[in-house]
Amino acid sequence: YNNVWSVPLLNGPLDDKIVYNFHCYEPMIFTHQGAYWVDFMPSDFRLEYPGSLADYREKSQDLSKDLSGAIFKEGISELGPKFFEEIFAPAIEKAEKYNVALYCSEYGVIDLANNDSKINWLRDIHSAFAKYGIGRALWNYKEKDFGFVDDSFASVRDKFIEIL
């Protein structure tokens, strides 16, 4: 799944033109809430962000284990900016060890999430990207339930652009 936990498994670079790439949709039960294409995700499932880690863990019990993702990783203590710093830490360490740039080529939140939660999530993940100099590309510009130029994001688009 090209996730951030795969980065530490990569070999050291063969030359100085290598970038370590990952995708991040954590916490998955938030970013993909109600997604029709995700197996075992109820279409009416909704969750606010950040919320408590205990609440996320409890609510994930009714869903597929594949949707639990990082919220059950050892060392995770809370949701919010620290959550992203904690899940990115092993990848950051690997990138620093080999002096390789780190790039999140996909991240985003589904249009079904409530607007305040979408903004909170984007702000938190961006704080970690900025702190550690991680390059990024928001998924998706247009359509596919994540398109921030689509009507479903109209009321938060300016705030998204400000954060981006």
GIWO-V572641 format. One record per residue. N is the residue number from 1. RES is the residue in one small letter. PHI is phi in whole degrees, 0 to 359 (* if undefined). PSI is psi in radians with two decimals (NA if undefined). D_LAST is the distance of its C-alpha to the last C-alpha in Angstrom with 2 decimals. Layout:
BEGIN
n:N res:RES phi:PHI psi:PSI d_last:D_LAST
n:N res:RES phi:PHI psi:PSI d_last:D_LAST
END
This chain:
BEGIN
n:1 res:y phi:* psi:0.14 d_last:24.17
n:2 res:n phi:56 psi:0.72 d_last:22.31
n:3 res:n phi:271 psi:2.98 d_last:21.17
n:4 res:v phi:295 psi:-0.40 d_last:20.32
n:5 res:w phi:284 psi:-0.22 d_last:24.01
n:6 res:s phi:280 psi:-0.42 d_last:25.24
n:7 res:v phi:303 psi:-0.81 d_last:23.85
n:8 res:p phi:296 psi:-0.28 d_last:26.66
n:9 res:l phi:276 psi:-0.19 d_last:29.18
n:10 res:l phi:286 psi:2.64 d_last:28.44
n:11 res:n phi:288 psi:2.87 d_last:30.95
n:12 res:g phi:295 psi:2.71 d_last:30.39
n:13 res:p phi:291 psi:2.60 d_last:29.30
n:14 res:l phi:273 psi:-0.36 d_last:32.08
n:15 res:d phi:210 psi:-3.10 d_last:30.54
n:16 res:d phi:269 psi:0.27 d_last:27.73
n:17 res:k phi:251 psi:0.34 d_last:25.63
n:18 res:i phi:267 psi:2.48 d_last:24.55
n:19 res:v phi:234 psi:2.35 d_last:21.09
n:20 res:y phi:274 psi:2.16 d_last:21.01
n:21 res:n phi:246 psi:2.53 d_last:18.87
n:22 res:f phi:208 psi:2.88 d_last:18.19
n:23 res:h phi:249 psi:2.68 d_last:16.67
n:24 res:c phi:216 psi:2.00 d_last:15.64
n:25 res:y phi:235 psi:0.62 d_last:16.32
n:26 res:e phi:269 psi:2.60 d_last:17.76
n:27 res:p phi:291 psi:2.25 d_last:19.40
n:28 res:m phi:303 psi:-0.65 d_last:20.63
n:29 res:i phi:292 psi:-0.33 d_last:22.69
n:30 res:f phi:273 psi:-0.93 d_last:19.67
n:31 res:t phi:292 psi:-0.38 d_last:17.27
n:32 res:h phi:241 psi:0.42 d_last:20.34
n:33 res:q phi:301 psi:2.29 d_last:22.36
n:34 res:g phi:71 psi:0.13 d_last:24.86
n:35 res:a phi:294 psi:2.12 d_last:23.96
n:36 res:y phi:293 psi:-0.42 d_last:27.14
n:37 res:w phi:268 psi:-0.06 d_last:26.99
n:38 res:v phi:265 psi:2.10 d_last:26.83
n:39 res:d phi:304 psi:2.37 d_last:30.38
n:40 res:f phi:66 psi:0.31 d_last:31.59
n:41 res:m phi:260 psi:1.94 d_last:28.56
n:42 res:p phi:298 psi:2.42 d_last:30.15
n:43 res:s phi:295 psi:-0.38 d_last:28.73
n:44 res:d phi:260 psi:0.13 d_last:28.94
n:45 res:f phi:290 psi:2.21 d_last:27.29
n:46 res:r phi:223 psi:2.57 d_last:24.67
n:47 res:l phi:208 psi:2.43 d_last:23.09
n:48 res:e phi:267 psi:2.75 d_last:20.91
n:49 res:y phi:233 psi:2.32 d_last:18.35
n:50 res:p phi:273 psi:-0.70 d_last:18.88
n:51 res:g phi:68 psi:3.11 d_last:22.64
n:52 res:s phi:268 psi:2.58 d_last:25.21
n:53 res:l phi:299 psi:-0.68 d_last:25.61
n:54 res:a phi:298 psi:-0.73 d_last:29.23
n:55 res:d phi:295 psi:-0.76 d_last:28.41
n:56 res:y phi:299 psi:-0.77 d_last:26.08
n:57 res:r phi:296 psi:-0.72 d_last:28.87
n:58 res:e phi:296 psi:-0.83 d_last:31.47
n:59 res:k phi:294 psi:-0.49 d_last:29.76
n:60 res:s phi:286 psi:-0.30 d_last:29.10
n:61 res:q phi:299 psi:-0.48 d_last:32.86
n:62 res:d phi:273 psi:-0.04 d_last:33.46
n:63 res:l phi:249 psi:3.07 d_last:31.11
n:64 res:s phi:297 psi:2.49 d_last:31.39
n:65 res:k phi:301 psi:-0.53 d_last:31.12
n:66 res:d phi:298 psi:-0.41 d_last:28.64
n:67 res:l phi:274 psi:-0.17 d_last:26.12
n:68 res:s phi:289 psi:-0.68 d_last:26.58
n:69 res:g phi:50 psi:-2.27 d_last:24.62
n:70 res:a phi:287 psi:-0.31 d_last:23.45
n:71 res:i phi:294 psi:-0.28 d_last:24.70
n:72 res:f phi:253 psi:0.07 d_last:28.18
n:73 res:k phi:294 psi:2.49 d_last:27.48
n:74 res:e phi:298 psi:2.41 d_last:29.65
n:75 res:g phi:94 psi:-0.18 d_last:28.06
n:76 res:i phi:282 psi:2.20 d_last:25.39
n:77 res:s phi:246 psi:-0.40 d_last:26.03
n:78 res:e phi:195 psi:2.88 d_last:23.45
n:79 res:l phi:267 psi:2.72 d_last:20.28
n:80 res:g phi:124 psi:-2.90 d_last:17.24
n:81 res:p phi:304 psi:-0.66 d_last:15.47
n:82 res:k phi:297 psi:-0.59 d_last:18.86
n:83 res:f phi:305 psi:-0.86 d_last:19.11
n:84 res:f phi:292 psi:-0.68 d_last:16.36
n:85 res:e phi:299 psi:-0.71 d_last:17.89
n:86 res:e phi:292 psi:-0.72 d_last:21.24
n:87 res:i phi:283 psi:-0.43 d_last:20.54
n:88 res:f phi:277 psi:-0.33 d_last:18.81
n:89 res:a phi:309 psi:-0.86 d_last:21.66
n:90 res:p phi:297 psi:-0.62 d_last:24.18
n:91 res:a phi:291 psi:-0.71 d_last:21.86
n:92 res:i phi:298 psi:-0.77 d_last:20.76
n:93 res:e phi:300 psi:-0.78 d_last:24.48
n:94 res:k phi:297 psi:-0.81 d_last:25.46
n:95 res:a phi:298 psi:-0.73 d_last:22.97
n:96 res:e phi:294 psi:-0.67 d_last:24.14
n:97 res:k phi:303 psi:-0.70 d_last:27.74
n:98 res:y phi:255 psi:0.12 d_last:27.59
n:99 res:n phi:54 psi:0.87 d_last:25.10
n:100 res:v phi:246 psi:2.42 d_last:22.91
n:101 res:a phi:292 psi:2.57 d_last:19.19
n:102 res:l phi:248 psi:2.34 d_last:17.30
n:103 res:y phi:221 psi:2.16 d_last:14.89
n:104 res:c phi:264 psi:1.76 d_last:13.48
n:105 res:s phi:276 psi:-0.09 d_last:14.04
n:106 res:e phi:207 psi:2.27 d_last:13.61
n:107 res:y phi:198 psi:2.68 d_last:12.08
n:108 res:g phi:171 psi:3.08 d_last:11.69
n:109 res:v phi:223 psi:2.43 d_last:13.71
n:110 res:i phi:295 psi:2.61 d_last:16.59
n:111 res:d phi:294 psi:-0.30 d_last:16.98
n:112 res:l phi:287 psi:-0.34 d_last:20.06
n:113 res:a phi:293 psi:2.63 d_last:18.40
n:114 res:n phi:290 psi:2.69 d_last:18.64
n:115 res:n phi:299 psi:-0.79 d_last:15.81
n:116 res:d phi:300 psi:-0.71 d_last:15.84
n:117 res:s phi:293 psi:-0.70 d_last:15.84
n:118 res:k phi:301 psi:-0.79 d_last:12.89
n:119 res:i phi:294 psi:-0.77 d_last:10.79
n:120 res:n phi:301 psi:-0.78 d_last:12.65
n:121 res:w phi:296 psi:-0.83 d_last:12.17
n:122 res:l phi:298 psi:-0.75 d_last:8.39
n:123 res:r phi:299 psi:-0.75 d_last:8.59
n:124 res:d phi:292 psi:-0.80 d_last:11.48
n:125 res:i phi:293 psi:-0.64 d_last:10.54
n:126 res:h phi:292 psi:-0.54 d_last:7.57
n:127 res:s phi:297 psi:-0.68 d_last:10.33
n:128 res:a phi:289 psi:-0.75 d_last:12.58
n:129 res:f phi:304 psi:-0.83 d_last:10.58
n:130 res:a phi:294 psi:-0.76 d_last:10.23
n:131 res:k phi:300 psi:-0.65 d_last:13.83
n:132 res:y phi:253 psi:0.15 d_last:15.29
n:133 res:g phi:64 psi:0.62 d_last:13.59
n:134 res:i phi:273 psi:2.13 d_last:12.82
n:135 res:g phi:292 psi:2.76 d_last:11.36
n:136 res:r phi:202 psi:2.76 d_last:9.59
n:137 res:a phi:219 psi:1.99 d_last:9.56
n:138 res:l phi:292 psi:2.33 d_last:8.64
n:139 res:w phi:261 psi:2.20 d_last:12.10
n:140 res:n phi:228 psi:2.65 d_last:13.03
n:141 res:y phi:293 psi:-0.76 d_last:12.40
n:142 res:k phi:216 psi:2.26 d_last:15.80
n:143 res:e phi:70 psi:-2.96 d_last:18.48
n:144 res:k phi:62 psi:0.52 d_last:19.57
n:145 res:d phi:68 psi:0.04 d_last:18.64
n:146 res:f phi:233 psi:0.05 d_last:14.93
n:147 res:g phi:289 psi:1.88 d_last:14.15
n:148 res:f phi:284 psi:-0.07 d_last:11.43
n:149 res:v phi:264 psi:-0.05 d_last:13.31
n:150 res:d phi:282 psi:2.85 d_last:16.50
n:151 res:d phi:304 psi:-0.61 d_last:18.49
n:152 res:s phi:294 psi:-0.30 d_last:17.94
n:153 res:f phi:253 psi:0.07 d_last:14.28
n:154 res:a phi:306 psi:-0.73 d_last:15.34
n:155 res:s phi:284 psi:-0.23 d_last:15.65
n:156 res:v phi:242 psi:-0.03 d_last:12.16
n:157 res:r phi:304 psi:-0.82 d_last:10.28
n:158 res:d phi:298 psi:-0.69 d_last:9.76
n:159 res:k phi:293 psi:-0.71 d_last:8.57
n:160 res:f phi:300 psi:-0.83 d_last:6.02
n:161 res:i phi:299 psi:-0.71 d_last:4.95
n:162 res:e phi:300 psi:-0.76 d_last:5.53
n:163 res:i phi:290 psi:-0.70 d_last:3.80
n:164 res:l phi:295 psi:NA d_last:0.00
END
